[in-house]
């Protein structure tokens, strides 16, 4: 897909189409939701899940994270911004958990056509690099964790196409992805075709699956709020060893 085609399929909002938010406001907004996330048991449980998933292949470690569809931190809607902030907080939890046992720092890349120049500056504060389509997909290999919460069908199609497939995938549950009505809108296309759905099922066959931890809801973290993505997302990971890679090369495609 060319850059022009991407722009047509995913209209990129310019900075002047968003409310004027200062960088300090975005940081303060994030700190509020990051504190709520860190205080929730789901944060600790996610760290445990990442530790289990990332140590499944002896002698190999996750080298990079490829994240998609995190959204903009300048959205005029408070609920939309809060979802982006909590998803970023969860992403940083994952990054910290991987770095705890890594021999070298884990690099983190994000691709999202909604990201603005201010968003990019904000994310660089956390050591996150912004890449554009299709470069972020090109970073995916067998030592990659892909983070694609509430991603559109374009992202899932591209993930299926890359070789080798990622070691860990944190994304919507497979039943949610397979819902053929998800992508039926003007902005994101017509959903996954029958063949693309089969490709996704085939890709996930060698993976273990576990739902993401449930959040504890309260007057701050409401059921329909920014933590709701946990209720419909899973972590998928591969556990076979380097020897099994040689014995079953079809798993790497």
C-alpha positions as CSV (number, residue, x, y, z in Angstrom):
1,X,0.0,0.0,0.0
2,X,1.4,3.4,-1.0
3,X,1.6,6.4,1.2
4,X,-1.2,8.0,-0.9
5,X,-3.4,4.9,-0.5
6,X,-2.8,4.9,3.3
7,X,-3.8,8.6,3.5
8,X,-7.0,7.8,1.6
9,X,-7.9,4.8,3.7
10,X,-6.9,6.3,7.0
11,X,-7.5,10.1,6.9
12,X,-4.7,11.7,9.0
13,X,-6.0,14.5,11.2
14,X,-3.6,17.5,11.3
15,X,-2.6,19.2,14.5
16,X,-4.9,22.2,13.9
17,X,-7.9,19.8,13.7
18,X,-7.5,18.9,17.4
19,X,-8.1,21.0,20.5
20,X,-5.1,23.0,21.5
21,X,-3.5,21.0,24.3
22,X,-0.1,21.8,25.6
23,X,2.5,19.1,26.1
24,X,2.4,19.7,29.9
25,X,-1.4,19.1,29.8
26,X,-0.9,15.8,27.9
27,X,1.7,14.7,30.5
28,X,-0.6,15.6,33.4
29,X,-3.5,13.8,31.7
30,X,-1.3,10.7,31.3
31,X,-0.1,10.8,34.9
32,X,-3.7,10.7,36.2
33,X,-4.6,7.6,34.2
34,X,-1.2,6.0,34.6
35,X,-1.7,6.3,38.4
36,X,-5.1,4.7,38.1
37,X,-3.6,1.9,36.0
38,X,-0.7,1.2,38.3
39,X,-3.0,1.1,41.3
40,X,-5.1,-1.6,39.7
41,X,-4.3,-5.3,40.2
42,X,-4.6,-5.7,36.4
43,X,-1.2,-3.9,36.0
44,X,0.6,-6.4,38.3
45,X,-1.2,-9.4,36.7
46,X,-0.2,-8.2,33.2
47,X,3.5,-8.0,34.3
48,X,3.2,-11.7,35.4
49,X,1.6,-12.7,32.1
50,X,4.4,-11.0,30.1
51,X,7.1,-12.7,32.2
52,X,5.6,-16.1,31.5
53,X,5.1,-15.4,27.8
54,X,8.5,-13.9,27.2
55,X,10.4,-16.7,28.9
56,X,8.7,-19.4,26.8
57,X,11.6,-19.9,24.4
58,X,14.9,-20.8,26.2
59,X,17.8,-18.7,25.1
60,X,15.8,-16.1,23.3
61,X,14.4,-12.8,24.5
62,X,12.0,-10.2,23.1
63,X,14.1,-7.5,21.4
64,X,11.4,-5.0,20.3
65,X,7.8,-4.1,20.5
66,X,5.7,-3.1,17.5
67,X,2.6,-1.2,18.7
68,X,-0.4,-0.1,16.6
69,X,-3.7,1.9,16.8
70,X,-3.0,3.5,20.2
71,X,-4.8,6.7,19.1
72,X,-4.1,10.4,19.7
73,X,-3.6,12.0,23.0
74,X,-5.2,15.2,21.6
75,X,-8.7,14.0,21.0
76,X,-11.4,16.4,22.1
77,X,-13.3,13.6,23.7
78,X,-12.1,12.8,27.2
79,X,-13.1,9.1,27.0
80,X,-11.1,8.7,23.8
81,X,-8.0,10.4,25.3
82,X,-8.3,8.3,28.5
83,X,-8.4,5.1,26.5
84,X,-5.2,6.1,24.7
85,X,-3.6,7.0,28.0
86,X,-4.5,3.7,29.6
87,X,-3.4,1.7,26.6
88,X,-0.1,3.6,26.7
89,X,0.2,2.8,30.5
90,X,-0.3,-0.9,29.8
91,X,2.2,-0.7,26.9
92,X,4.8,0.8,29.3
93,X,4.0,-1.9,31.9
94,X,4.8,-4.5,29.2
95,X,8.0,-2.6,28.2
96,X,9.2,-2.4,31.8
97,X,8.4,-6.1,32.4
98,X,10.5,-7.1,29.3
99,X,13.4,-4.9,30.2
100,X,13.5,-6.4,33.7
101,X,15.0,-9.6,32.2
102,X,16.5,-8.3,29.0
103,X,20.2,-8.2,28.3
104,X,19.8,-4.9,26.4
105,X,17.0,-2.3,26.3
106,X,13.9,-3.4,24.4
107,X,13.1,-1.0,21.6
108,X,9.5,0.2,21.2
109,X,7.9,1.4,18.0
110,X,4.4,2.8,17.4
111,X,2.5,3.3,14.2
112,X,-0.8,5.1,14.1
113,X,-2.0,7.6,11.4
114,X,-3.7,9.7,14.0
115,X,-0.5,10.6,15.9
116,X,0.3,14.3,15.7
117,X,3.6,16.1,16.1
118,X,2.7,16.8,19.8
119,X,1.9,13.1,20.3
120,X,5.3,12.1,18.8
121,X,7.1,14.5,21.2
122,X,5.1,13.1,24.1
123,X,5.9,9.5,23.2
124,X,9.6,10.2,22.7
125,X,9.7,11.1,26.4
126,X,9.1,7.4,27.1
127,X,11.7,6.2,24.6
128,X,9.1,5.2,22.0
129,X,9.9,5.7,18.3
130,X,7.2,6.7,15.8
131,X,7.3,4.9,12.5
132,X,5.0,5.2,9.5
133,X,3.4,2.5,7.3
134,X,4.8,0.1,6.4
135,X,8.0,0.5,8.4
136,X,6.6,-0.6,11.7
137,X,5.4,-3.9,10.2
138,X,8.9,-4.5,8.9
139,X,10.3,-4.5,12.5
140,X,8.3,-7.6,13.3
141,X,10.2,-10.9,13.6
142,X,10.3,-14.0,15.9
143,X,11.7,-11.8,18.8
144,X,8.9,-9.2,18.6
145,X,5.9,-8.5,20.8
146,X,3.1,-7.0,18.8
147,X,0.7,-4.7,20.7
148,X,-2.5,-4.1,18.8
149,X,-5.5,-3.4,21.0
150,X,-8.7,-2.4,19.2
151,X,-6.8,-2.3,16.0
152,X,-8.5,-2.0,12.7
153,X,-8.7,-4.9,10.2
154,X,-5.9,-3.4,8.1
155,X,-3.4,-4.0,10.9
156,X,-4.5,-7.6,11.5
157,X,-4.2,-8.3,7.7
158,X,-0.7,-6.9,7.7
159,X,0.4,-8.9,10.8
160,X,-0.8,-12.1,9.1
161,X,1.3,-11.2,6.0
162,X,4.7,-10.7,7.8
163,X,7.2,-13.5,8.1
164,X,8.3,-14.7,10.5
165,X,5.3,-14.1,12.8
166,X,5.8,-12.4,16.2
167,X,6.6,-14.3,19.4
168,X,3.9,-12.5,21.4
169,X,0.7,-10.9,20.3
170,X,-1.3,-8.7,22.6
171,X,-4.6,-7.9,20.8
172,X,-8.3,-8.3,20.7
173,X,-9.7,-11.8,21.4
174,X,-9.9,-13.9,18.2
175,X,-13.7,-13.9,18.3
176,X,-13.7,-10.1,18.3
177,X,-11.4,-10.0,15.4
178,X,-13.5,-12.5,13.5
179,X,-16.6,-10.4,13.8
180,X,-17.1,-9.5,10.1
181,X,-19.1,-6.4,11.0
182,X,-16.2,-4.7,12.8
183,X,-14.6,-3.1,9.8
184,X,-17.7,-2.3,7.8
185,X,-17.4,1.5,7.8
186,X,-16.1,4.1,5.4
187,X,-12.9,4.8,7.2
188,X,-11.5,1.3,7.8
189,X,-12.8,-0.7,4.8
190,X,-14.9,-3.9,4.7
191,X,-13.5,-6.1,7.4
192,X,-11.6,-9.4,7.0
193,X,-12.4,-11.7,4.0
194,X,-13.0,-15.4,4.6
195,X,-9.5,-16.2,3.5
196,X,-8.0,-13.5,5.7
197,X,-9.9,-14.8,8.7
198,X,-8.6,-18.3,7.9
199,X,-5.0,-16.9,7.6
200,X,-5.4,-15.4,11.1
201,X,-6.7,-18.6,12.6
202,X,-3.8,-20.5,11.0
203,X,-1.3,-18.0,12.3
204,X,-2.5,-18.4,15.9
205,X,-2.5,-22.2,15.9
206,X,1.0,-22.5,17.4
207,X,0.2,-19.9,20.1
208,X,-0.9,-20.3,23.7
209,X,-3.7,-17.9,24.7
210,X,-4.7,-16.3,27.9
211,X,-7.2,-13.4,28.4
212,X,-5.8,-10.2,29.7
213,X,-6.4,-9.7,33.4
214,X,-9.7,-8.2,34.5
215,X,-9.6,-4.7,35.9
216,X,-11.1,-3.9,39.3
217,X,-13.8,-1.3,38.6
218,X,-14.6,1.6,40.9
219,X,-15.8,5.2,40.7
220,X,-12.7,6.1,38.8
221,X,-12.3,3.0,36.7
222,X,-15.8,2.6,35.4
223,X,-17.0,-0.5,33.5
224,X,-17.5,1.2,30.2
225,X,-14.4,3.4,30.5
226,X,-10.8,3.3,29.4
227,X,-10.0,-0.1,31.1
228,X,-12.8,-1.9,29.1
229,X,-10.3,-3.1,26.5
230,X,-9.1,-5.6,29.1
231,X,-12.4,-7.4,28.9
232,X,-12.1,-8.3,25.3
233,X,-8.3,-8.8,24.7
234,X,-5.9,-11.7,25.1
235,X,-2.2,-12.4,25.0
236,X,-1.0,-15.0,22.5
237,X,2.5,-16.5,22.7
238,X,4.7,-19.2,21.2
239,X,6.5,-21.6,23.5
240,X,8.5,-23.9,21.2
241,X,12.3,-23.9,21.4
242,X,15.0,-23.2,18.8
243,X,15.3,-27.0,18.2
244,X,11.6,-27.2,17.4
245,X,12.1,-24.3,15.0
246,X,14.4,-26.6,13.0
247,X,12.2,-29.6,13.4
248,X,9.0,-27.8,12.4
249,X,10.1,-25.0,10.1
250,X,6.5,-24.6,8.9
251,X,5.7,-22.9,12.2
252,X,7.9,-20.0,11.1
253,X,6.4,-19.8,7.6
